Amino acid sequence: MLGRNVETMACRSVYLDQNQWIYLAMDYWGKPHRPTHRGIAQWLLAKVNSGELFLPLSTIHCIEHLRAEDPTRRQRLAEVFDLFSQGSYMASWGLVLPAEIRQAVAKTFGDSRPTAPPQVFGKGFLFGLGPAERELLYADRSVARVNLLEQIASLPGAILDLLTFPNELGRKKQKEKGKEISASSARAAEDLRQIRRPEPAETHRRAQYAGYTLHHQDFLIAALVAVGRTPDDFLSLGLERVMRFWSDVPSLDVDCELTLYRDRQWTRRVQENDVRDIWHLALAVPYCDVVVTERFWTRAAVETGIGEKYGTVVCADLAEIQDLVDRG
């Protein structure tokens, strides 16, 4: 079990999807989304301030924040982000994945040398940047300058300043680009699942794993070289062991199972938000203690068994957090 047990952790990580953050903000500002949410904001804030819970943000939260047209709504949500996260951030998937693959390679090939686990949580919004964004930001900057930027990004109020900085033209461009990418990804996913429709679920899973082998080959080859192995050694494992390998990479395991679950709901078309939702959950489910998301994904986590596998409670309502924590 790779996740933390919600009943035994001293400081529990609670991941909220974007809608749940909005519901939290609504209660904080005195207009709860539903009666059962009344008071949950003050209860959660007390738990955060006491160090019992922390609510990490991700870069996707910030991107989705830009979608709101009402500046007052953006301001209020940004204040809640800042207050409740206290600067806690999740790393980019692109930084977590190489470490996960290194661990899986070491396990598969019996390499007993210590392998550093992925650093999933950190402070400041710069912690959430991916490799490409880091390269752009830190190009031609000294180590001292980089350290200063990271310190500033970790200060109280930094996320509020970032999200409320006046840049309406940039916000609109980002929103339009994001919508375009989401729509294109949804169409491509829908076309692909229709092609795969006649095949059984296990064939779909094998196709996903084959895609991971292709798309993440650079990470895979680097990890193999580190333990004195080659791509041929990996392929010689055979189908079953290669499948077991990818199921040992937590974020890709969750990505695979949620994608297969979504794609095999034949009465439901792939939706534009699905890509962002799976990006949220691919890291949140393996590494957080509690994940609050929409009912479709909650049901998926239960039916696929990924919540249980990683020791993570996945639920669909803010009000459930209080019951879980108080009961623990």
N, C-alpha and C positions, 0 to 999 in steps of 0.2 A: 504494500500500500504506500503510494508515494505522497499522498496528500496528508494534511494534518487532521487530527481527530477533533471535531468541533467541541467535544465534551471535555477535552483535556488540555487544550492549548491555553496558556496564560494570556497571550495577546492574539486575538483571532482576526484574521483578515476577512473583510466583507467586501465583495465586489458587486457593485450595482451597475446594471446596464443603463444606457442613457435615459430611458423612460423612467427608471426607478430613481435616478438622480433628480429628474424633473418632479416626480411625485414628492421626493424628500424636500425639494425647494418649496413646493406648494404648501406643505405643512409648515415648514419653517416660517414662511411669510404669512401664515394665518389662513390659508385657503386649502385645506387638505383635499386630496383627490377623492377620497372616500372616508366615511366616518371612522373606520378602523385605523386610519392613518393619523388621527388626531393625537398629538403628543409624541409621536414616534421621533420627530426631529430633536426635541429636547432630550428625550431618553438616549438617543444615539449620540448626541453631542456630549452628554455627560460620560458615556462609555468611552468615547474617543479621548476626551480630556483626562480621564483617569488612566488611560493607557491600556484599557481592557480590549478595545477594538481599534483597528485602523482601516480606513476606506481608501484604497489606492485608486488613483486615476490612471488613464492611459492616453496616449496621443490621440486615439480614436475619439475619446470623449471630447477633446478640444476641437477636433475637426467637426464633429457633430454639433458642437455648440454654435458653430458659425452658421448653421442652417436656419436658426431662428431669425425672423425678420424684425421682430420687435426689439429695439435696443434696450428697453427697460427689462424685458424678459431675459435677455442675454446678461445684463448687469446682475440681476438677482441670482441667476443660476451660477454665474462666475463667483459671486460672493459665497454661495453655498459650497461650490467646489473647493474654494480656498479654505473655508472654515472647517469643513468636515474632513478633507483629505490631509490637512496640516502638512502639505508638501509631499505626501507619500505618492510614489509613482511606480508603475510597472514598466519593466524594460521592453524595448522593441522585440518583437518576435525574431527579427533578424539577428539579434544578439543572444537570445536564449537558445535558439535552435542549434548552433554549432556545438555548444556545451552539451546539449542533450544527445546529439549524435556521437560525440566523443565518448560519453558514458555508455551508450548502447554498443559501440564498437568494442570498447574495453570488456564489457560483459560478454558479448558474443564470442570474442576470441580469447577469453580467459586471461586478459592482461590484469595483473593484480596491482599495478602501480596506481597510486591515488589519482583520481580524476576530479578536477574542480567542478562542483555543481554549478548550474547557471545562477547568476545573480539576478533574481527576478524583481526584487523590490529595492527601491532607493529613494533618495530625496531630490526634489526639484524637477521641473519639467524638462530640463536638458537630459536627465537620466533616461527619459522615454524616447529619445531620438534613435532612429535606426542608423545602421552603418553609413549609408549614403549621405544622410542628413548631417551626421557627425563630421564626415569628411569635408563637406562644404563649409560648415560653420567654423571648423577648426583649422582650415587651410591657412597657411601663412601667419598663424598665431603661435606665440611662444607658450611653453608649458605653464608659465606663471599667468599668462593672460587667460588661458583655458581654465585654470583653477579658479581664477577670479570670476569668470563668467558662470562657472558651476556654483560657486558660493552665492552669487547674486540670485541665480535661478532657484536656490533653495531657501531664500529668505521668506519670512511670512509676508503674504500679500503679493508674491511674485506672480503666481498664476492669475490672480485678479488683474494685475497690471497688464499681463500678456493678453488676456482675453477681452479686456475693455479698451485696449489701445485703439485709437480712431484710425480705421483702415477699411472704410466701407467698400471701396473699389476692390481691394484685395479679397475681402470677405465674399463679395458677390462672385468674383472669378473662381474662388475656391469652392463655393457652393455649386456653381454650374459645372465645374470640372468633376466634382465628386458625384454629382447626379449622373453625369454622362458615363463615368466609369462604372457606377453601380448598375445602370441600365444595361450597359454593354456586357458586364459580367453575368447579369441575370439571364440575358438572352443566350449567351454562350453556354451557361450551365443548363439551361432548359433544353437547348438543342442536343447537348451531350447526353443528358439523361434519357431523352427520347431514343437516341441511337442505342443506348445500353438497355433499354427497357425489356427486350426479349430475354436478356441474360439473367441468371440467378444472382442473388445478392453476393455470393462469394466471388463471382467473376468481377462484379463491380469493385469489391474490396481489392482484388488482385490488380485491377487497373489503376486504382488509387495508389497502391504501393509502387507500381511500375513508374507512375508519374513522379512520385517522390524520389525514386532512384535517379531519374533523369534530371529533375529540376534542382535537386540538392546535391548533385554529384561533386561539386567543388568542396562542400563541407565534408562529404563522405570520404572523398579521396584523402583530404588532409588528415582526417581522423585515422584512416587506415595506415597511412604512412607513419604516423606517430607511434603505432604499435608494430611497425615492421611488416605490414600487410599490403596487398595490392588489390585493385578492383577485381582481378581474376579470382583472388581468394574469396572475395565477397560473393561473387556470382556462383562460385563452386559450392557455396553453402546449400544450394538447392532451394526450391520454392518454399517449402514449409519454414525453413530457418530464416529465409529472407523476410517472409511475412511476419515471423515472430520478432525479427529485428525491428521492423518499422512499428510494430505494436509496443515496443519498448521505448519509443521516442514519444514522451508524453504529449507534447503539443500536437504532433502529427497524428497520434493515436486519436485524440479528441477530434481533430479536424476531419479525419477519415470517417469516424463513426457518426458524427453529426451530419456530414455531407451525405453519407449513404442513407441515413434516416430521412433527411429532407428529400433526397432524390427518389425515394421509394414511396413517398406519399402521393399516389397517382392522382388524387382528386385535388391536389394543391399545386399550383404552378410555382416555380422558383420566383421569389420576390426580390425586389431591388435591395431591401435591407438585409437579406440573408448573408451576403458576403461580409458586411460589417459585423453582424451578429456572431458569425462563426469566428471571425478574427478576435472579437472580445473573448469568446468562450474557450478558444484553443489554449490560451494561457491561464485564464481565470479558473477553469475547472481543475486542472492539475495542481495549481499552486495556491489557491485561496481556500479558506475554510468554509465560507458561505458564499454562494453566488445567487443573486436575485435577478431574474430575467423573465422574459415573457413565457406564457404557458406552453407554447409549442416547444420551446427548447427545454423547458423543465421536464415535460413529458419525454422528450428525446433522451435527456440525461438518465432518466429512470429506466426507460425501455431498453436502451443500449447498455446500461450498467456502468457507464463511465463515472457517474457520481460516486457510486459505491466503490469502484476500483481505486479511485484516488482519495477516498475518505472525505469527500466534499459534499456538503448539503446544498442542493440546488432547489430553489423554491421560486415562487412567482409573485410574492406579495411582501412588501416592506414589513407589514405587521407580523409576519412569521419570524422575523429576526428576533424580536423581543421574546417570543415564546421559546425559541431555540436557546438563546443565551440564558434566560431566567431559569429554564429547565435544567441547563447544564450546571 
